Amino acid sequence: MASWYLWVKALHVIAVISWMAAMLYLPRLFVYHAGAARGSEQSETFKVMERRLLRYIALPAMIVVWLTGLTMAWQAGFFLAPWLHAKLTLVVIMSGMHGWFSRMAKDFAADNNQRPERFFRIINEVPTVLMILIVILVVVKPF
């Protein structure tokens, strides 16, 4: 049984890395996309990059993160641990960010983005802060 848990844990870590790569890169793409002329070749390239990043990396990784994370929490009996409640709250917020980024990508795809580059430069930091807090909760388990 312990071997099975370690395989689930390894898959979870791989999925987290993949999801975070997408969550950190997507708003950076938005920064550059916001600066591209609508209908330009560059803008069309960003649309393809954003769609593929969301569809083929971010969404599958997020699903695997949730499935493996909940499986491990159940298997290890962590559902009563306060640190896990805090972590899950932050992961829900990260998932909300994922959904919001998906909405922004749809706006870009429809040439309907109304936000400036600066907005995306600022929002780019939110997944980073969430990631740091989540890792601290998992590793340190401060409460």
N, C-alpha and C positions, 0 to 999 in steps of 0.2 A: 504494500500500500504506500509506503514512504517513497518508493521509486516513482510511482504514478504521480504523487503530489509534486515531486521535483520536476517531472516532465511538464505538468500543468504550469508550474511556476516559471520554467524556462520559456514556455510559449507565451505566458503573460508578459514577461520582460521584453521579449521580441516584439510583441504587439504594442506595448507601451512605447518602445523606441520608435517604431514605425508611425504610430499615431502622433507622437510628439514631433517627429520630423515634419509631418504634414502640417500640424498646428502651428509650428514655428515658421515654416516656409510659405504657407498660403497668404498670411497677411503681408509678407514681404513681396509676394507677387502682386498683391493688391496695390502696394505702394507704387510699383512700376507701372501697373496697368492704369492707375488713376492719372499718371502722367502721359500716357499714350493717347494719341488722337483717336477719337471714335471712328470705327470703320477702317482704321489703318491696318496694314499687314501685322504690325507689332501687336496691336490690340487683339486681332484675331488669334495670334499665336498665344497670347496670355489666356484667352478664353479656353483654348484647347488644354493648356497646361493646368489651369485651375480645375476644369471639369475632370480631367484624368486623375489629378492628385486627390480630389475628393472621392471620386467613384472607385478607383482601383487601389488606393492606399489608405486614406483617412477613414472612410466608412468601414471597410472590412476590419481594419486594425481596431477601431473603436468597439466594434461588435465582439471581437475576440478578447479585448481587454475586459469588457463587462462580463462575458461568460466565464473566462478563466478566473477573474478576480472574485466574483461571487462564489464560484466553485471552491476556491482556496479558502475564502472566509468561512464558508459552511463547513468544509472539511476540517479546518483547524479550530473551529468553535470560537471565532473572533467576533461574532455578531453582537455580543454584549460589551465589547471593548469600546470605551469612549473614543480612543484614537481612530478606530475604524469608522465611527459615526462622523467624525470630523473629516476624515479622508473621503468617505463616500459623498459628503456634502460638496467637497471641492471637485470631485470627479463629476458630479451632477452639473456643477457650474461649468466645468471644462466641456462636458457634453453639450451644454447650452451654447457655449462659444462655438463649438463645432457646427451646431445648427444655424447660428447667426452667420458664421462664415459661409455656410452653404447658401444662405439667403443673399448675402453680398455677391457671391459668385454668380447667382442667377441674375442679379441686377446688372452686373458687368456683362453677362452673356446677352442681355436684352439691350445693351447700350444705355442703361438707365441709372448708372452710378451717379450719385449727387455729392459724394463725399470727396474731400481733397486728400492729397497724398499725406499731409500732416496727420489727419485722423488715423490713417492706417499705420503710420509710424508709431503713434501712441498705443493703439490697440494691439499692436504686435507684441507689446510687453506683457499683456495679461496672461497668455498661456505660459510664459516663462515664470511669472510669479506663482501661478497655480502649481506648476510642475515642481518648483522648489519647495513649496509648502507640503505638497503631497509626499515627496520623497522624504522630507524631514519626519512627517507623521509615520511613515512606514518603517523607516530605519530607527529613529529615536524612540518612537512610541511614548511621547512625553506625558501622556495621561491615559 
